[in-house]
Amino acid sequence: MSKISPATIYHEPLDVFVGVWKTAGEEKGGAERPSVKFTAEDTYEWLPGGYFLFHRFDADMPDGNVKGVEIIGYSTESQTFPMYSFDSLGNATVLQGKNEGERWTILGESIRFTGSFSDNGKTFNGLWEMRSDGGAAWQPWMDVTLRKME
């Protein structure tokens, strides 16, 4: 457990994220451009009270540097982890996370993620997918691997 314990049992699944992570990934290419690798640093910490997890990210993406923050909590009503993200490109995104043991799924209007922890919680691998123009088909967007530094 981290230095600040989660406020309720519902928040405990978030505790595995606490720390500094080095992220590496590959944005999937297509007909218009080849696949491109990227790196990032992600830092997660409990806000005072232990009800919300604060996530800071600094990513060197194929189209340039993107920095941002995200606040993650828990909704007893939907039994999900609402995620509110804001970045240096002006994007504001709302996602819903679900946890099943080591496995996480995150769903937004046009993006989704599926991934799992391994190596005793020190590695987190997954795939982001996206769909455009309200289409029903999900397309691979980027593979990511986070490795805990602390």
C-alpha positions as CSV (number, residue, x, y, z in Angstrom):
1,M,0.0,0.0,0.0
2,S,1.1,3.6,-0.6
3,K,1.8,6.1,2.2
4,I,-1.7,7.4,2.1
5,S,-4.3,4.6,2.3
6,P,-7.4,4.8,0.1
7,A,-10.4,6.3,1.9
8,T,-12.6,3.3,1.2
9,I,-12.3,-0.3,0.1
10,Y,-13.7,0.8,-3.3
11,H,-10.6,3.0,-4.0
12,E,-8.0,0.2,-3.2
13,P,-7.7,-1.0,-6.8
14,L,-6.2,2.4,-7.7
15,D,-3.4,2.0,-5.2
16,V,-1.3,-0.1,-7.6
17,F,-0.9,3.0,-9.8
18,V,0.7,5.1,-7.1
19,G,4.3,6.0,-8.1
20,V,6.4,7.1,-11.0
21,W,6.2,5.2,-14.3
22,K,8.2,5.2,-17.5
23,T,6.0,4.6,-20.4
24,A,6.9,3.3,-23.9
25,G,4.5,2.6,-26.7
26,E,3.8,2.5,-30.4
27,E,1.2,4.5,-32.1
28,K,-0.3,2.3,-34.8
29,G,0.3,3.3,-38.4
30,G,-2.0,3.0,-41.3
31,A,-2.3,3.9,-45.0
32,E,-1.4,7.5,-44.2
33,R,1.7,7.0,-42.0
34,P,3.9,4.3,-40.5
35,S,3.8,3.2,-36.8
36,V,5.7,5.5,-34.5
37,K,7.2,4.9,-31.1
38,F,6.7,7.3,-28.2
39,T,7.8,7.7,-24.5
40,A,6.2,9.3,-21.5
41,E,6.5,9.7,-17.7
42,D,3.4,9.2,-15.6
43,T,3.2,10.1,-11.9
44,Y,0.2,9.0,-9.7
45,E,-0.4,10.1,-6.2
46,W,-3.3,10.2,-3.7
47,L,-4.9,13.6,-3.1
48,P,-5.4,14.4,0.6
49,G,-8.2,12.3,2.0
50,G,-7.6,9.3,-0.3
51,Y,-10.7,9.7,-2.4
52,F,-9.1,10.8,-5.6
53,L,-5.9,9.7,-7.5
54,F,-4.0,12.6,-9.2
55,H,-2.2,11.6,-12.4
56,R,0.3,13.8,-14.1
57,F,1.7,12.9,-17.6
58,D,4.4,14.2,-19.9
59,A,4.5,12.4,-23.2
60,D,6.8,12.8,-26.2
61,M,4.2,11.8,-28.8
62,P,4.8,11.5,-32.6
63,D,3.2,14.9,-33.2
64,G,5.0,16.6,-30.3
65,N,5.1,16.9,-26.5
66,V,1.8,16.6,-24.6
67,K,1.4,17.3,-20.9
68,G,-1.6,17.0,-18.7
69,V,-3.4,15.9,-15.6
70,E,-6.1,13.5,-14.7
71,I,-8.3,13.0,-11.6
72,I,-9.6,9.5,-10.9
73,G,-12.2,8.6,-8.4
74,Y,-14.8,6.0,-7.7
75,S,-18.6,6.0,-8.4
76,T,-20.6,3.7,-6.1
77,E,-23.6,4.3,-8.4
78,S,-22.0,3.0,-11.6
79,Q,-19.3,0.9,-9.8
80,T,-16.7,2.4,-12.1
81,F,-13.7,4.7,-11.8
82,P,-14.6,8.1,-13.5
83,M,-11.5,9.7,-15.0
84,Y,-11.3,13.4,-15.9
85,S,-8.3,14.3,-18.1
86,F,-7.1,17.7,-19.4
87,D,-4.0,18.2,-21.6
88,S,-1.8,20.9,-23.1
89,L,-3.5,20.5,-26.5
90,G,-6.8,21.7,-25.0
91,N,-8.5,18.3,-24.8
92,A,-10.9,17.5,-22.0
93,T,-11.8,13.8,-21.8
94,V,-14.1,11.9,-19.6
95,L,-13.5,8.1,-19.3
96,Q,-14.9,5.3,-17.1
97,G,-12.6,2.6,-15.8
98,K,-13.5,-0.9,-14.6
99,N,-11.2,-3.2,-12.6
100,E,-11.3,-7.0,-12.5
101,G,-8.2,-8.1,-10.5
102,E,-5.1,-7.3,-12.5
103,R,-7.2,-6.4,-15.6
104,W,-8.4,-2.9,-16.4
105,T,-10.8,-1.6,-19.1
106,I,-11.3,2.1,-19.7
107,L,-14.0,3.4,-22.0
108,G,-14.7,6.8,-23.5
109,E,-16.9,8.0,-26.3
110,S,-14.4,7.2,-29.0
111,I,-11.5,5.5,-27.2
112,R,-11.1,2.4,-25.1
113,F,-8.2,0.7,-23.3
114,T,-7.7,-2.9,-22.2
115,G,-4.7,-3.8,-20.1
116,S,-3.3,-5.8,-17.2
117,F,-0.7,-5.6,-14.5
118,S,2.1,-8.1,-14.2
119,D,5.4,-8.5,-12.5
120,N,3.9,-7.9,-9.0
121,G,2.3,-4.7,-10.1
122,K,5.5,-3.2,-11.6
123,T,4.4,-3.5,-15.2
124,F,1.2,-2.4,-16.9
125,N,0.6,-3.4,-20.6
126,G,-2.3,-2.6,-22.8
127,L,-3.9,-1.6,-26.0
128,W,-5.7,1.7,-26.7
129,E,-8.3,1.5,-29.5
130,M,-10.3,4.3,-31.2
131,R,-13.2,4.7,-33.5
132,S,-13.9,7.8,-35.7
133,D,-17.0,9.5,-36.9
134,G,-19.3,7.5,-34.6
135,G,-18.4,4.2,-36.3
136,A,-19.0,1.0,-34.6
137,A,-15.7,-0.7,-35.4
138,W,-12.8,-0.2,-33.0
139,Q,-9.4,0.1,-34.6
140,P,-6.0,-0.4,-32.8
141,W,-4.5,3.0,-31.9
142,M,-1.5,2.4,-29.6
143,D,0.2,-0.3,-27.6
144,V,1.6,0.9,-24.2
145,T,3.8,-0.5,-21.5
146,L,4.3,1.3,-18.2
147,R,7.2,0.3,-15.9
148,K,7.2,1.4,-12.3
149,M,10.3,3.3,-11.3
150,E,9.8,3.4,-7.5
